[in-house]
């Protein structure tokens, strides 16, 4: 818990700041989020097993990512028969520009040859 006035941190059970005598809050207000992050494609595949592995690896490294096309891979059952949906193209993983090199290194060797990313 935090005091919104003096910004001191207290245990979870402290409801009133002992210094300022005001109610504590769960977290202090911070800067507004910046939604204008520049995204770059770090990885492309159509293999369902590799898609799951890429999710797991990126999450383990705490790299934020956006996936394009993963919900469309099994449209009308075509994804199960072919490895990925030819109508929708392969799945692409997009990361912040500053995380791209780390993500590409992490996922190196998993990519499907000649796969091209869809635009975000």
Rosetta silent file (secondary structure, phi, psi, omega in degrees, C-alpha in Angstrom):
SEQUENCE: XXXXXXXXXXXXXXXXXXXXXXXXXXXXXXXXXXXXXXXXXXXXXXXXXXXXXXXXXXXXXXXXXXXXXXXXXXXXXXXXXXXXXXXXXXXXXXXXXXXXXXXXXXXXXXXXXXXXXXXX
SCORE:     score description
SCORE:     0.000 S_00000001
   1 L     0.000  147.759 -178.336    0.000    0.000    0.000 S_00000001
   2 E  -126.968  148.054  173.567    1.168    3.540   -0.753 S_00000001
   3 E   -87.811  124.290 -179.393    0.362    6.926    0.688 S_00000001
   4 L   -70.834  -14.727 -178.160   -0.757    9.215   -2.164 S_00000001
   5 L   -92.441  -54.737 -178.316    0.516   12.260   -0.269 S_00000001
   6 L   -95.917  -10.310  177.404    4.002   11.343    1.024 S_00000001
   7 L    65.814   21.120  175.101    4.425    8.354   -1.359 S_00000001
   8 L   -75.532  148.682  177.751    5.726    6.063    1.413 S_00000001
   9 E  -100.244  137.079 -179.305    5.162    2.333    0.956 S_00000001
  10 L  -128.494  169.603  176.871    3.447    0.316    3.720 S_00000001
  11 L   -62.953  162.203 -175.504    2.396   -3.288    4.302 S_00000001
  12 L   -60.535  -24.269 -175.398   -0.786   -4.525    2.600 S_00000001
  13 L   -92.797    0.126  179.161   -2.829   -4.161    5.787 S_00000001
  14 L   -85.611  112.176 -176.737   -2.091   -0.451    6.426 S_00000001
  15 L   -96.570  -21.976  179.879   -5.219    1.416    5.358 S_00000001
  16 E  -126.618  130.882  178.115   -4.343    4.870    6.761 S_00000001
  17 L   -65.954  123.655 -179.156   -0.921    6.521    6.416 S_00000001
  18 L   -69.131  -18.070 -179.542    0.434    6.977    9.968 S_00000001
  19 L   -90.484  -47.739 -172.982    2.313   10.123    8.888 S_00000001
  20 L   -98.078  -15.988 -178.568   -0.250   11.966    6.722 S_00000001
  21 L    61.939   40.033  174.950   -3.489   10.483    8.108 S_00000001
  22 L  -123.800  159.127  179.729   -4.898    9.805    4.603 S_00000001
  23 E   -67.108  139.473  177.694   -6.144    6.559    3.046 S_00000001
  24 E   -83.127  162.238  179.855   -3.495    4.443    1.315 S_00000001
  25 E  -126.123  161.710 -179.178   -3.866    3.206   -2.272 S_00000001
  26 L   -65.226  -40.109  178.039   -2.745    0.037   -4.071 S_00000001
  27 L  -150.172  154.533  179.799   -0.384    1.901   -6.373 S_00000001
  28 L   -80.950  148.777  176.593    0.740    5.425   -7.028 S_00000001
  29 L   -64.327  139.414 -179.348   -0.309    7.150  -10.234 S_00000001
  30 L  -123.167 -170.728  178.927    2.422    6.924  -12.822 S_00000001
  31 L   -67.275  151.471  177.893    3.077    8.208  -16.295 S_00000001
  32 L   -65.065  143.699  177.849    0.499    7.474  -18.959 S_00000001
  33 L   -65.012  150.115  178.963    1.314    4.420  -21.095 S_00000001
  34 L  -103.995  101.887 -176.577    2.801    5.093  -24.500 S_00000001
  35 L   -79.768   -2.708 -175.093    0.813    3.100  -27.072 S_00000001
  36 L   -92.414   41.073  178.771    2.929    4.293  -29.983 S_00000001
  37 L   -70.688  139.043  177.630    5.602    1.619  -29.726 S_00000001
  38 L   -81.822  120.877 -179.450    7.293    0.801  -33.023 S_00000001
  39 E  -102.136  142.781  174.872    6.763   -2.902  -33.789 S_00000001
  40 E  -130.872  149.860  179.724    8.961   -5.037  -36.012 S_00000001
  41 E   -76.164  124.931 -178.177    8.492   -8.608  -37.165 S_00000001
  42 E  -107.844  -19.777 -173.369   10.843  -10.888  -35.263 S_00000001
  43 E  -161.914  142.752  179.749    9.599  -14.339  -36.257 S_00000001
  44 E  -138.224  133.941  175.973    7.347  -16.065  -38.819 S_00000001
  45 E  -160.674  163.074  174.239    6.071  -19.642  -38.910 S_00000001
  46 L  -121.623   -0.465 -178.068    3.046  -21.726  -39.775 S_00000001
  47 L   -83.360  120.078 -176.390    3.889  -24.744  -37.616 S_00000001
  48 H   -59.758  -37.946  178.472    1.492  -25.023  -34.643 S_00000001
  49 H   -66.885  -39.440  179.341    4.128  -26.653  -32.430 S_00000001
  50 H   -70.765  -34.909  176.911    6.665  -23.944  -33.193 S_00000001
  51 H   -59.538  -47.638  179.233    4.024  -21.250  -32.552 S_00000001
  52 H   -63.226  -39.885  178.927    3.457  -22.645  -29.049 S_00000001
  53 H   -65.674  -41.170  178.798    7.202  -22.881  -28.461 S_00000001
  54 H   -63.429  -43.394  175.355    7.729  -19.269  -29.604 S_00000001
  55 H   -54.297  -49.943 -176.282    5.000  -18.084  -27.212 S_00000001
  56 H   -62.880  -44.427 -178.957    6.691  -19.943  -24.369 S_00000001
  57 H   -65.475  -43.162 -179.944   10.201  -18.682  -25.129 S_00000001
  58 H   -66.341  -41.132  178.924    9.151  -15.037  -25.454 S_00000001
  59 H   -66.622  -38.525  179.284    7.105  -15.168  -22.253 S_00000001
  60 H   -63.399  -33.741  178.799    9.970  -16.823  -20.358 S_00000001
  61 L   -88.770    1.615  179.995   12.270  -13.957  -21.395 S_00000001
  62 L    57.659   40.219  175.470    9.545  -11.409  -20.520 S_00000001
  63 L   -96.798  119.132  176.851    9.550   -9.966  -24.050 S_00000001
  64 L   -69.005  139.078 -178.001    6.232   -8.294  -24.861 S_00000001
  65 E  -148.848  161.056  176.107    4.927   -9.378  -28.260 S_00000001
  66 E  -123.447  133.305 -179.203    1.963   -9.204  -30.604 S_00000001
  67 E  -111.098  130.305 -179.791    0.978  -12.226  -32.708 S_00000001
  68 E  -111.378  122.713  173.245   -0.719  -11.793  -36.053 S_00000001
  69 L    93.602    1.166 -176.621   -2.692  -14.647  -37.593 S_00000001
  70 H   -73.239  -24.792  179.947   -2.472  -17.317  -34.886 S_00000001
  71 H   -82.276  -10.995 -176.308   -6.245  -17.564  -34.373 S_00000001
  72 H  -102.883    3.521 -173.942   -6.847  -18.110  -38.090 S_00000001
  73 L   -68.577  -26.360 -177.597   -4.546  -21.056  -38.656 S_00000001
  74 L  -111.098   31.314  178.832   -7.221  -23.699  -38.348 S_00000001
  75 H   -60.173  120.442  179.862   -9.938  -21.945  -40.347 S_00000001
  76 H    59.193   23.994  177.108  -12.290  -24.664  -41.666 S_00000001
  77 H    80.299   -0.634 -178.535   -9.824  -27.363  -40.594 S_00000001
  78 H   -66.798  -31.325 -178.938   -7.240  -26.444  -43.235 S_00000001
  79 H   -63.130  -35.392 -179.841   -4.607  -25.702  -40.608 S_00000001
  80 H   -70.052  -35.457 -175.512   -4.611  -29.289  -39.336 S_00000001
  81 H   -80.617  -30.724 -170.107   -4.150  -30.758  -42.784 S_00000001
  82 H  -114.805   -9.178 -176.404   -1.484  -28.409  -44.146 S_00000001
  83 L    97.527  -33.977  169.854    0.494  -27.039  -41.181 S_00000001
  84 L  -161.781  163.546 -176.833   -0.929  -23.546  -41.660 S_00000001
  85 L   -77.631  116.150  177.919   -3.753  -21.856  -43.463 S_00000001
  86 L   -65.270  -30.094  179.256   -2.761  -20.988  -47.033 S_00000001
  87 L   -69.696  -34.775 -175.853   -5.632  -18.495  -47.162 S_00000001
  88 L  -100.299  -16.206 -179.157   -4.413  -16.589  -44.095 S_00000001
  89 L    84.067 -178.436 -178.034   -0.652  -17.074  -44.414 S_00000001
  90 L   -76.924  169.169  176.448    1.818  -17.859  -41.650 S_00000001
  91 E   -84.934  137.471  177.829    1.769  -16.549  -38.091 S_00000001
  92 E  -123.469  139.207  178.878    4.051  -13.591  -37.396 S_00000001
  93 E  -104.229  123.839 -178.077    5.416  -12.446  -34.040 S_00000001
  94 E  -113.381  134.314 -179.435    5.909   -8.692  -33.659 S_00000001
  95 E  -129.380  167.567  174.557    7.993   -7.128  -30.876 S_00000001
  96 E   -61.956  149.096 -177.729    9.131   -3.652  -29.891 S_00000001
  97 H   -55.514  -39.497 -178.894   11.992   -2.397  -32.011 S_00000001
  98 H   -71.501  -16.821  178.731   14.356   -2.382  -29.016 S_00000001
  99 H   -99.409   -3.806 -171.737   13.541   -6.073  -28.285 S_00000001
 100 H   -60.848  -47.319 -177.386   13.829   -7.293  -31.899 S_00000001
 101 H   -62.681  -43.952  178.955   17.461   -8.426  -31.831 S_00000001
 102 H   -63.340  -43.419 -179.773   17.000  -10.336  -28.562 S_00000001
 103 H   -65.536  -42.613  179.531   13.780  -11.978  -29.818 S_00000001
 104 H   -63.746  -40.375  177.723   15.328  -12.971  -33.158 S_00000001
 105 H   -64.625  -42.088 -179.764   18.324  -14.495  -31.400 S_00000001
 106 H   -62.997  -39.869 -175.122   16.042  -16.355  -29.000 S_00000001
 107 H   -97.676    5.725 -178.798   13.861  -17.768  -31.804 S_00000001
 108 L   -57.272  135.489  178.403   16.689  -18.373  -34.278 S_00000001
 109 L    91.205   -9.888  178.829   16.450  -21.745  -35.974 S_00000001
 110 L   -93.671  -16.379 -170.451   12.711  -22.178  -35.401 S_00000001
 111 L   -66.594  148.137  173.724   11.521  -20.221  -38.476 S_00000001
 112 L   -80.366  128.166 -179.593    9.762  -21.758  -41.449 S_00000001
 113 L   -60.165  142.135  175.912   11.834  -21.189  -44.605 S_00000001
 114 L    63.942   14.225  177.028   10.448  -18.608  -47.081 S_00000001
 115 L   -79.374  139.844  179.850    7.595  -17.503  -44.803 S_00000001
 116 L  -115.909  136.870 -177.469    6.640  -13.847  -45.155 S_00000001
 117 L   -73.528  151.083  169.782    5.031  -11.823  -42.313 S_00000001
 118 L   -83.268  149.090  177.744    1.625  -10.231  -42.510 S_00000001
 119 L   -70.472  144.156 -179.638    1.541   -6.497  -41.793 S_00000001
 120 L   -69.773    0.000    0.000    0.328   -5.600  -38.249 S_00000001
